[in-house]
Amino acid sequence: MTNLTQLTLSDAVDGLKAKTFSAKEITQAFLSEIDKSNQHLNAYVVVTADKALKMAEASDAKLAKGKGGRLEGAPLGVKDLFCTAGVRTTACSNILGEFTPTYESTVTQNLWDQGAVMLGKLNMDEFAMGSSNETSRFGPPASPWRREGSNAKLTAGGSSGGSATAVSADLCLAATASDTGGSIRQPAAFTGTVGIKPTYGRASRYGMVAFASSLDQAGPLAKTVKDAALMLEIMCSADAKDSTSLHLPVPEWTKSVGKSIKGMRIGVPKEYRVDGMPEEIEKLWQQGVDWLKAAGAKIVDVSLPHTKYALPAYYIVAPAEASSNLARYDGIRYGARQSGDGSLTSTYETTRAKGFGTEVQRRLLIGTYVLSAGYYDAYYLRAQKVRTKILEDFEKAFEQCDALLTPATPSAAFGYGEKGDDPVAMYLNDIFTVTANLAGLPAIAVPAGVDSQGLPLGLQVIGKALDEEACFKVAAAIEQAAAFKARPKRWW
Amino acid sequence: MADRKPYVISGRTGDWEVVMGLEVHAQVASNSKLFSGAATAFGNDPNTNVSLVDAAMPGMLPVINKFCVEQAVKTGLGINAKICNWSRFDRKNYFYPDLPQGYQISQFKSPIVGEGAIDVDADEGYTFTVGIERLHLEQDAGKSIHDLDPNATYVDLNRSGVALMEIVSRPDIRSPAEAAAYVKKLRSILIALGTCDGDMEKGNLRADVNVSVCRPGGYDHYKETGSFEKLGTRCEIKNVNSFRFIQMAAEFEARRQVDILEDGGKIDQETRLYNADKDETRSMRSKEDAHDYRYFPDPDLLPLELTGEYVASIRAKLPELPDQKRARFVKDYGLKEYDACVIASDAEKAAYFEAVAKGRDARLAANWVTQDLFGYLNKEGLELSQSPISAEQLGGLICLIADNTISGKIAKDVFQKMIATGDAAAKIVEREGLKQVTDTGAIEKVIDEVIAANPKQVQEIKDQRAAGHEKPKTLGWFVGQIMKASSGKANPAAVNEILTKKLGL
């Protein structure tokens, strides 16, 4: 039965519909795999076995009658950022204690409405702040990938490290994730999986623990481009409960996958060729260009001149919004309260000092600082102006091309501790991904090859606003050309 | 019309004038909160009108209540203000247990309503204009209850997230009495618009009162240059919730500031609280302790964009406002400005008056409503809604006066009896035989009797007339005697006419 866990989401859905296997069988297969593996991989922070089996039984009842939704009986993992009714949700932060929402996020509800089965909650960086998943209160997951001949534990990336680990280690068919500065795409690139962040406003933020409201978007991590399209199609919806939700119909992206890219103009931004970029990344990028050319696309050199300001701007805007969004975690109404000396101020200070980890505290301090009287104009306002410039760069570039091709990350996955404790070195991981968040554009990461040590590397396709279709088409072309078949060697 | 004179505090070192500006917080009359569907009903059990959004649960997002936006626009139009077709919500960040989000959603930089103006009638009989700087929408906080337990504070989130309109005036108010008059006028406009119930006892309308004192001429300098430099340092008295307290707090505060300045001190810009029991203000926090609110645009909300058609559609639905009502009362009913103003300032009074006046003698109706009825209610401390005489009943009384069934004098007695019995005027007049005598034969008979009985007074009248008096004084005495003899029922006009004839005048 183990091989059921190795199916793609699309194949599993077909198998369920064809009654080749039951929802209960595939769910049990995943639960037993999680049972064996999670102690080594630490992907799940909550396993909802009973709930999964109940949902699977309900799916089987529907499937037996020839009914059911588009994901009927398909077992999925959920990033711990999404509120799930009756299931502990902490965004992997101590401050939320044993918080169990009474409500369901719109994104997960959309999945359950189509018959998906919930296996549990997936590890992540605390409040999605991190690029290696090391800031989780539950400790980091271990990537199933290792360098050839090395036992060093590698990161599966962050913040959606648990989602990437679970998908790449076959602990779920696909997973929800979220992306504020690259938290879907970087883990995808590190684990040989596909991850897409849609246009800002496509996926509802209702019930998703907020990090930086103007940047946060939900999206999937999946094994193939087609699976990612299927997941995203279902996760997205116009939602009256989120004022920034786009009131537009969700296109049938699954139909874009496999469409010809002949005649498409693919832009290659010169500013993404950064100093110190490993040769392998450079080669991979060129390889991508060649594949797309071979598939009939036209390659265009474009310029995004303000790219170098993106990362600094991001590390002002995101912490600023976070410093306000996380003010509600004060220990008064829910979560883990620490009373200190019993006074109000002490309760606030102790709760937040003990409840938030170092990285979260660092960002809250940065965010509080940049919004303070006298600094607002120099930092926050200026960063917003940069943001406008970056958006204008993209708009200009898109006059010449239909999509952009870039590397997804400046390197392959790194080992825990290898970045030392230099937060800036860690922040540089987001250098290719933050621009799409700042501009609200759709962007997908797709596996394209492995480095000399056998670790996966990904390419990124950035589309125009609302043009996820271009992302899926181009990513599918790369997927086909790359024929990426590498699998982590099982060590766990 | 009386002149506006500055309110002067005479000190040892000379005169001081007062300058005031008010920030009025008016709770928007709406069924649900500004950004959530929770009810706004008053008096429910603590923490029952609380949605997941109001309690700031993780992942919850605000969604603007369109009706509250409409109410704000309506109010803006009602105070002759500019409606901003682009406005935005900002977060005002601070920690407090009754502020679940850790920030209040407000409009800091770009309010929904810009500059406007309100004409206010002072009790002394003059009219002054208060400039409005802005009106913005914001969330109310919850309530911290400190007195239920010696060791704990309780929090009630029922109010958390309820929509408030903050209406900020220019420093155009020159006396404590003007401040109270301004809030009264603003309240009457809000009630007429239906955008705030104006219930000050429940805190649904409350004012932050900014007071400073300056030397004579300081205000004129501001008016000429727009510069605050000579207006003095202001103190803000928070959350004052009655007309009387607004006036008292301002009086106290102005005096306090003058005393400090005259002793050579200087005023610290600070926030103060008014204690009505002690009639004093005390410091709440100084400028140095002021929070850094770290305002920034709320990224969970889109800018609020209003189209011209939208604003026009609200303008088209505006009800009649007190100033328009007053003008109409003067024009259509021929009321005196003062009477029209008193009646029109209150929607309930205006409706009562119109019910009395419609199809009847309006001047007469105005007199009876403002003097007799309001006088009685005032004396008894009753609200108009508690009046023992309905508009219909008072109208009945006025009809009897107008068609000469009873005289004005008799009507006063009938009015008292209406209050006592609740009966209709006609019924009382009938029952007590108070119908006016217009039968000239009967009146002549009485007049003859009185003339015959008082030859001395008859002679006096003739002497007065001979001395050239057009209206002999003693004539009034005769009228009185005749009315008395007829128990007040004789028609005074008929009495006058017959009497003059009989006396040969």
Interface residues (C-beta under 8 A of the other chain):
Chain A: F82 C83 T89 A91 L96 F99 P101 T102 Y103 S105 R205 Y206 G207 M208 V209 A210 A212 S213 S214 A240 K241 D242 S243 T244 A320 E321 S323 S324 L326 A327 R328 D330 I332 R333 Y334 L344 Y348 T368 L371 S372 A373 Y376 Y380
Chain B: L52 A55 A56 M57 P58 G59 M60 L61 P62 V63 I64 R91 N93 F95 P97 P100 Q101 G102 Y103 T153 V155 D292 R294 Y295 F296 P299 D300 L301 L302
